Amino acid sequence: MKAWVGITDSDWYRFLRDRRHLDEVHFWQPGGGRQFRTLRVGAVTSMKARWESAAVTGIGFYATARSVTRDD
């Protein structure tokens, strides 16, 4: 089984933590020019904090990826 661990910052983690009603989360990467092809639909994903504890902050299931521009 493949899994993906993304690195997140403390502000984004706290933003999502405080909105427990959300059932969907979006992430982006600077530049955005690369297509994400690492996982298949349904694969396990997790987020890891980049700050001092480096703890896993959340787990989910991959649904889709797409590139967007400011005009979308």
KOLNU-35694 format. One record per residue: residue in three letters; residue number from 1; chain; x, y, z of N, C-alpha, C in turn. Coordinates in nm, 3 decimals, decimal comma, m for minus. Layout:
+---------+-----+--------+---------+---------+---------+---------+---------+---------+---------+---------+---------+
: residuo : num : cadena :     npx :     npy :     npz :    capx :    capy :    capz :     cpx :     cpy :     cpz :
+---------+-----+--------+---------+---------+---------+---------+---------+---------+---------+---------+---------+
:     ALA : NUM :      A :       X :       Y :       Z :       X :       Y :       Z :       X :       Y :       Z :
...
+---------+-----+--------+---------+---------+---------+---------+---------+---------+---------+---------+---------+
//
This chain:
+---------+-----+--------+---------+---------+---------+---------+---------+---------+---------+---------+---------+
: residuo : num : cadena :     npx :     npy :     npz :    capx :    capy :    capz :     cpx :     cpy :     cpz :
+---------+-----+--------+---------+---------+---------+---------+---------+---------+---------+---------+---------+
:     MET :   1 :      A :   0,083 :  m0,116 :   0,000 :   0,000 :   0,000 :   0,000 :   0,088 :   0,124 :   0,000 :
:     LYS :   2 :      A :   0,058 :   0,219 :  m0,087 :   0,129 :   0,347 :  m0,088 :   0,058 :   0,445 :   0,003 :
:     ALA :   3 :      A :   0,135 :   0,526 :   0,069 :   0,080 :   0,635 :   0,148 :   0,163 :   0,758 :   0,120 :
:     TRP :   4 :      A :   0,107 :   0,873 :   0,146 :   0,177 :   0,998 :   0,121 :   0,175 :   1,080 :   0,248 :
:     VAL :   5 :      A :   0,289 :   1,138 :   0,282 :   0,298 :   1,226 :   0,398 :   0,334 :   1,364 :   0,347 :
:     GLY :   6 :      A :   0,244 :   1,458 :   0,369 :   0,268 :   1,597 :   0,330 :   0,316 :   1,676 :   0,449 :
:     ILE :   7 :      A :   0,392 :   1,778 :   0,424 :   0,442 :   1,864 :   0,531 :   0,355 :   1,990 :   0,533 :
:     THR :   8 :      A :   0,309 :   2,029 :   0,651 :   0,226 :   2,147 :   0,664 :   0,283 :   2,241 :   0,770 :
:     ASP :   9 :      A :   0,236 :   2,363 :   0,769 :   0,284 :   2,458 :   0,869 :   0,181 :   2,475 :   0,981 :
:     SER :  10 :      A :   0,221 :   2,535 :   1,089 :   0,136 :   2,544 :   1,208 :   0,011 :   2,628 :   1,184 :
:     ASP :  11 :      A :   0,018 :   2,732 :   1,103 :  m0,100 :   2,815 :   1,077 :  m0,208 :   2,737 :   1,002 :
:     TRP :  12 :      A :  m0,170 :   2,663 :   0,900 :  m0,267 :   2,584 :   0,823 :  m0,326 :   2,473 :   0,911 :
:     TYR :  13 :      A :  m0,243 :   2,409 :   0,990 :  m0,290 :   2,305 :   1,081 :  m0,395 :   2,361 :   1,177 :
:     ARG :  14 :      A :  m0,366 :   2,474 :   1,240 :  m0,460 :   2,534 :   1,336 :  m0,589 :   2,580 :   1,267 :
:     PHE :  15 :      A :  m0,576 :   2,632 :   1,146 :  m0,693 :   2,673 :   1,070 :  m0,787 :   2,554 :   1,049 :
:     LEU :  16 :      A :  m0,733 :   2,441 :   1,006 :  m0,815 :   2,321 :   0,983 :  m0,864 :   2,260 :   1,113 :
:     ARG :  17 :      A :  m0,780 :   2,257 :   1,214 :  m0,818 :   2,202 :   1,344 :  m0,940 :   2,273 :   1,401 :
:     ASP :  18 :      A :  m0,947 :   2,402 :   1,384 :  m1,057 :   2,481 :   1,439 :  m1,185 :   2,471 :   1,357 :
:     ARG :  19 :      A :  m1,183 :   2,398 :   1,248 :  m1,300 :   2,380 :   1,162 :  m1,332 :   2,232 :   1,146 :
:     ARG :  20 :      A :  m1,362 :   2,169 :   1,255 :  m1,386 :   2,023 :   1,257 :  m1,503 :   1,979 :   1,171 :
:     HIS :  21 :      A :  m1,590 :   2,070 :   1,135 :  m1,704 :   2,036 :   1,051 :  m1,665 :   2,009 :   0,905 :
:     LEU :  22 :      A :  m1,544 :   2,047 :   0,865 :  m1,501 :   2,026 :   0,728 :  m1,479 :   1,877 :   0,701 :
:     ASP :  23 :      A :  m1,524 :   1,833 :   0,585 :  m1,498 :   1,693 :   0,547 :  m1,412 :   1,686 :   0,421 :
:     GLU :  24 :      A :  m1,360 :   1,800 :   0,379 :  m1,276 :   1,806 :   0,260 :  m1,167 :   1,910 :   0,285 :
:     VAL :  25 :      A :  m1,046 :   1,878 :   0,246 :  m0,933 :   1,969 :   0,267 :  m0,856 :   1,982 :   0,137 :
:     HIS :  26 :      A :  m0,814 :   2,104 :   0,108 :  m0,737 :   2,132 :  m0,013 :  m0,596 :   2,174 :   0,027 :
:     PHE :  27 :      A :  m0,500 :   2,129 :  m0,049 :  m0,361 :   2,168 :  m0,027 :  m0,304 :   2,217 :  m0,158 :
:     TRP :  28 :      A :  m0,202 :   2,297 :  m0,149 :  m0,136 :   2,350 :  m0,268 :   0,013 :   2,341 :  m0,249 :
:     GLN :  29 :      A :   0,083 :   2,358 :  m0,359 :   0,228 :   2,363 :  m0,352 :   0,277 :   2,485 :  m0,429 :
:     PRO :  30 :      A :   0,377 :   2,552 :  m0,377 :   0,428 :   2,672 :  m0,443 :   0,466 :   2,644 :  m0,588 :
:     GLY :  31 :      A :   0,434 :   2,736 :  m0,673 :   0,465 :   2,719 :  m0,814 :   0,352 :   2,648 :  m0,887 :
:     GLY :  32 :      A :   0,304 :   2,540 :  m0,831 :   0,190 :   2,469 :  m0,885 :   0,205 :   2,415 :  m1,026 :
:     GLY :  33 :      A :   0,324 :   2,418 :  m1,081 :   0,342 :   2,373 :  m1,218 :   0,353 :   2,223 :  m1,235 :
:     ARG :  34 :      A :   0,370 :   2,152 :  m1,126 :   0,384 :   2,006 :  m1,133 :   0,250 :   1,938 :  m1,109 :
:     GLN :  35 :      A :   0,228 :   1,827 :  m1,177 :   0,107 :   1,750 :  m1,156 :   0,133 :   1,643 :  m1,050 :
:     PHE :  36 :      A :   0,039 :   1,627 :  m0,958 :   0,053 :   1,529 :  m0,850 :   0,006 :   1,394 :  m0,900 :
:     ARG :  37 :      A :   0,096 :   1,298 :  m0,910 :   0,063 :   1,165 :  m0,963 :   0,105 :   1,053 :  m0,868 :
:     THR :  38 :      A :   0,132 :   1,087 :  m0,746 :   0,189 :   0,993 :  m0,651 :   0,090 :   0,887 :  m0,605 :
:     LEU :  39 :      A :  m0,036 :   0,923 :  m0,589 :  m0,134 :   0,833 :  m0,528 :  m0,250 :   0,801 :  m0,620 :
:     ARG :  40 :      A :  m0,315 :   0,690 :  m0,590 :  m0,440 :   0,655 :  m0,656 :  m0,556 :   0,693 :  m0,564 :
:     VAL :  41 :      A :  m0,672 :   0,710 :  m0,621 :  m0,791 :   0,744 :  m0,542 :  m0,810 :   0,642 :  m0,431 :
:     GLY :  42 :      A :  m0,833 :   0,691 :  m0,309 :  m0,855 :   0,605 :  m0,193 :  m0,731 :   0,578 :  m0,110 :
:     ALA :  43 :      A :  m0,614 :   0,618 :  m0,159 :  m0,490 :   0,594 :  m0,084 :  m0,488 :   0,680 :   0,043 :
:     VAL :  44 :      A :  m0,418 :   0,630 :   0,143 :  m0,406 :   0,700 :   0,271 :  m0,312 :   0,819 :   0,256 :
:     THR :  45 :      A :  m0,353 :   0,933 :   0,310 :  m0,269 :   1,051 :   0,313 :  m0,257 :   1,098 :   0,457 :
:     SER :  46 :      A :  m0,149 :   1,161 :   0,489 :  m0,135 :   1,218 :   0,622 :  m0,055 :   1,347 :   0,613 :
:     MET :  47 :      A :  m0,072 :   1,430 :   0,714 :   0,001 :   1,556 :   0,721 :   0,091 :   1,553 :   0,843 :
:     LYS :  48 :      A :   0,209 :   1,604 :   0,827 :   0,308 :   1,607 :   0,933 :   0,347 :   1,752 :   0,957 :
:     ALA :  49 :      A :   0,356 :   1,789 :   1,083 :   0,396 :   1,926 :   1,117 :   0,543 :   1,947 :   1,089 :
:     ARG :  50 :      A :   0,576 :   2,065 :   1,041 :   0,717 :   2,093 :   1,016 :   0,781 :   2,161 :   1,137 :
:     TRP :  51 :      A :   0,703 :   2,198 :   1,235 :   0,760 :   2,267 :   1,350 :   0,814 :   2,167 :   1,452 :
:     GLU :  52 :      A :   0,849 :   2,213 :   1,569 :   0,930 :   2,138 :   1,665 :   0,887 :   1,994 :   1,694 :
:     SER :  53 :      A :   0,759 :   1,965 :   1,707 :   0,718 :   1,830 :   1,743 :   0,726 :   1,732 :   1,627 :
:     ALA :  54 :      A :   0,712 :   1,782 :   1,504 :   0,711 :   1,699 :   1,384 :   0,609 :   1,586 :   1,394 :
:     ALA :  55 :      A :   0,499 :   1,612 :   1,463 :   0,395 :   1,512 :   1,484 :   0,303 :   1,500 :   1,362 :
:     VAL :  56 :      A :   0,242 :   1,384 :   1,345 :   0,139 :   1,367 :   1,243 :   0,016 :   1,444 :   1,291 :
:     THR :  57 :      A :  m0,036 :   1,531 :   1,206 :  m0,146 :   1,619 :   1,247 :  m0,280 :   1,577 :   1,190 :
:     GLY :  58 :      A :  m0,283 :   1,490 :   1,093 :  m0,410 :   1,448 :   1,036 :  m0,392 :   1,335 :   0,936 :
:     ILE :  59 :      A :  m0,498 :   1,258 :   0,918 :  m0,497 :   1,146 :   0,824 :  m0,625 :   1,153 :   0,741 :
:     GLY :  60 :      A :  m0,615 :   1,118 :   0,614 :  m0,732 :   1,121 :   0,527 :  m0,714 :   1,025 :   0,411 :
:     PHE :  61 :      A :  m0,801 :   1,038 :   0,313 :  m0,798 :   0,953 :   0,194 :  m0,793 :   1,042 :   0,071 :
:     TYR :  62 :      A :  m0,704 :   1,010 :  m0,019 :  m0,685 :   1,089 :  m0,139 :  m0,803 :   1,073 :  m0,233 :
:     ALA :  63 :      A :  m0,851 :   1,187 :  m0,287 :  m0,964 :   1,183 :  m0,379 :  m0,924 :   1,226 :  m0,520 :
:     THR :  64 :      A :  m0,859 :   1,341 :  m0,533 :  m0,826 :   1,391 :  m0,666 :  m0,720 :   1,501 :  m0,658 :
:     ALA :  65 :      A :  m0,662 :   1,531 :  m0,772 :  m0,569 :   1,644 :  m0,781 :  m0,594 :   1,712 :  m0,914 :
:     ARG :  66 :      A :  m0,578 :   1,843 :  m0,914 :  m0,587 :   1,917 :  m1,039 :  m0,509 :   2,046 :  m1,025 :
:     SER :  67 :      A :  m0,464 :   2,096 :  m1,135 :  m0,394 :   2,224 :  m1,137 :  m0,496 :   2,334 :  m1,158 :
:     VAL :  68 :      A :  m0,483 :   2,440 :  m1,085 :  m0,571 :   2,556 :  m1,101 :  m0,487 :   2,681 :  m1,118 :
:     THR :  69 :      A :  m0,547 :   2,780 :  m1,176 :  m0,482 :   2,910 :  m1,190 :  m0,565 :   3,013 :  m1,117 :
:     ARG :  70 :      A :  m0,516 :   3,132 :  m1,106 :  m0,590 :   3,238 :  m1,039 :  m0,723 :   3,266 :  m1,108 :
:     ASP :  71 :      A :  m0,734 :   3,231 :  m1,234 :  m0,858 :   3,257 :  m1,309 :  m0,966 :   3,153 :  m1,286 :
:     ASP :  72 :      A :  m0,933 :   3,041 :  m1,221 :  m1,031 :   2,932 :  m1,200 :  m1,137 :   2,970 :  m1,100 :
+---------+-----+--------+---------+---------+---------+---------+---------+---------+---------+---------+---------+
//
